[in-house]
Amino acid sequence: MKKPIHTHALKLSLVFASLSLVLLSLSRAAHAQERVLPEAQAAYSDIEKTLGLVPSFMKAFPEEAIGPVWDEFKTVQLNPASAIPPKYKELIGLAVAAQIPCRYCSYFHTRAAELNGAEEREVKEAVVMASITRQWSTVLNGMQTDEGQFRAELGKVLDYVKRPHAPPPAIAVTDAPSAYRDMEATLGLVPSFFKQFPEAGIAGAWREFKTIQLNPNSALPGKYKELIGLAVAAQIPCRYCILFHTEAARLNGASDAEIREAVAMASVTRHWSTFLNGMLTDESVFRRETDQVIANVRRKVQVAH
C-alpha cells in the first residue's frame, strides 16, 4: 500500500527544516568567528608580532579580557627594562611554578630563563630555593609558631648580621648541638623555629639552608635568592616567610620596586597556571608552541644584533 502524498511532503519538510537549522548554526558560528572584538584583534596582532604566533592558551582566554591580560604579561614579565632583569624574573616564575606545582609553567619559565642566559646550576638553585621556602613555611605554620616571637627574633638576627664582626669560626655540623652552635655563630642566636625541627634532622636541614640560602658564593646572588623566596612565600601564602624574605632581600640590596615586581611575577605565574590547568590545556601542544615561541624570539634577537 502506497503512503499518502502528504506523508512524503511532511518528511521532506522536516528534512529541509533540519538542514536549515544546521546551515543557520554554521552561518552563526562563522559570523561569530569573524566578529572578533577590536581590542582582542589588536592584542592577537601584538602577540603574534612579539612571539611569532598566538599560543592556543591565549586564544582560549576570553576575548573581552585578552587585551588587558596581554598588556600585563608584556609590561611585567616580558619587559626588558623593568626593575628585575629578565633572567631573574623567569627564575622567579620557575620557582613559583615548581611548587604550585604547574608542569606548563615550569616548562615555560625554564625555557625562557635559558633563553635569557640562565645556566643549569642557576635553574637548579632557583628550584631549590622554592623547596627550602616551602619546607620552612610548612614547619612555621604547622607548628603554629608565635608570630610576635618570630618577628622579634628576626629583628635580632638582622641587627646582628648588620653589625661588623669577624667571620664566624668554622664548625663541623654533625648533630643538633653543633648545628645550634653554628646557627648562633652565624645569626647571633638560635631561632625558635629551628628548635621546633626534630633534633635528629636539624644538622642536615641547617647545612642545606646555610649552603644554599645564606651562601654568598652559590649560583645566584643573595638578593635574587631572597626575591625568589618572597615570590614563593607570597602565593603559598606564608606570613612568616613573606616577612623574612622581604627583610632579607632588602638586606641584600633589593629596592621597593624589585620587591613589588617579584610579588607581581608570582601573581602572573599563578594567574596563568590557574587558567592553563583549569582549561585542561593539551600539554604536548603547549610545549610545542612554547618551543616555537622560544625559537622565534631567539631569531629576532639574533637579527637585531
Secondary structure, 3 states (H helix, E strand, C coil): CCCCHHHHHHHHHHHHHHHHHHHHHHHHHHHHHHCCCHHHHHHHHHHHHHHCCCCHHHHCCCHHHHHHHHHHHHHHCCCCCCCCCHHHHHHHHHHHHHCCCCHHHHHHHHHHHHHCCCCHHHHHHHHHHHHHHHHHHHHHHHCCCCHHHHHHHHHHHHHHHHCCCCCCCCCCCCCHHHHHHHHHHHHCCCCHHHHCCCHHHHHHHHHHHHHHHCCCCCCCCHHHHHHHHHHHHHCCCCHHHHHHHHHHHHHCCCCHHHHHHHHHHHHHHHHHHHHHHHCCCCHHHHHHHHHHHHHHHHHHHHHHC
